[in-house]
Amino acid sequence: LTEAQSEDGESVLDDLLGGNDDGSDDNGGSEGDAVDAAFDATPESGEAPLAVAFAAGESTGEIVEYVWEFGDGTVGEGAEPEHTYATPGEHEVLLRVVTATGAEATASTVIDVEA
């Protein structure tokens, strides 16, 4: 696949996507806004009450906010929260990370709590 060029030598793809020569887009963002959410949970399963340590150290970007939904009706903040599950079941954990410019990314996993 070859990228088409417009008459002024600019990439047609950049024109279609709104890219500018300075690396920013027409929505006020820039290439530096890239953000990716990732985390580890230890342990991922076990008997209730189950204490789980979360670590979002694999997330990338200039992150200013970490918001967690632990899947049991509770929420948390910070890059490395801990949470104890009292109720057996499969609990879907969601991490949302936000940069200073408002770019967001999410990641999730399931914690299996046994009776």
N, C-alpha and C positions, 0 to 999 in steps of 0.2 A: 504494500500500500504506500503510495507516494502522497505527501501532503501538498495540496495545491497552493499556489501563491497568487495573490492579487496583483494588479498592475503596479502597485507601489512596492512590491516585493515582500509585503507582509503576508503572513500565513492567513489563508482564508478561514481555517479553523479558529484561529485567534479572533478574527473579525466576527465570526458567528457566535463564539462563546463570550464575547465582550472583553477579551484580554487587551490590556494596554501595554505599550512599550516599557513602562516603569514596573511591570510585574503585578500591578493591581488589577482588579476587575472593576466593572462599572457599578458594583454594589458597595464600594468602599472597602472591600476586603483586599488582602494581598496573599501572595504565595506563602508568606510567613504565618498565615492563620491556620495552617494544616494542624489538625489535632486527631489523635487516635486514642480510643479508650481500650484498656486491657487491664486485667487484674488476676491475682491468684487468691484462692480461698483454701485455708488449711484448718481442719480437714474438710473434705467435701461431703462426707457422710459419717454417720455414727448414731449412737443412742442419745435420746433426750434425757436430760438437758445437754445440748451440744454447743460448746463454745467454739466459734469460728473466728479466725483472724483473717482479715482481708488486706491486701496490699496492691495498690494501683501503680506501683513503681514502673510497670511496663507501658503505661500510658505515655504518649508523646505529645509535644506541643507546649506552648506557654500557658499552662493550665493555672487558673486562679480559683477554681471551684470544683469540688468533688461532692456529688450528691448520690447517696445510696438509698435504694429501696430494698429492704431485706426479704420481702416476699411473705412476711407474716403481719403486715400492717404497720410496721415500724420503719423509720427512716434514720439516716445518719449522715454525717459530713466528715470530711478529712480524707487524706490519702491512705491512712492505715487504721480504719476502725476495727473494733471487735464487736461481735454480737453473739448472744446466747439464744438458741432456739429451744423453747420449752415444749412446743407442740409438734408431734410427729407428722410427717408428710413431706411432699416435695415442695420446696420453697424456691421460687425463681428470684434470683438476686439481680438487680439492675444497677449499673453504675453509669452516671451521666457526668461527663467532664465538660467544663466551659472555659474558654479563653477570655482574656480581657476585651477582645473585640466582639465577643458573643458567639464565636464558632463553637459548635457542640459536637460531641460524639458519645455513643453509648456502647456498652458491652454487657453481657449477661451470662449467667450460669445457673445451674440448679443445685441446691443443697438438699440432700436426702437425709431426713431425720427419722430414725426408727424408734419404735416404742420400747 
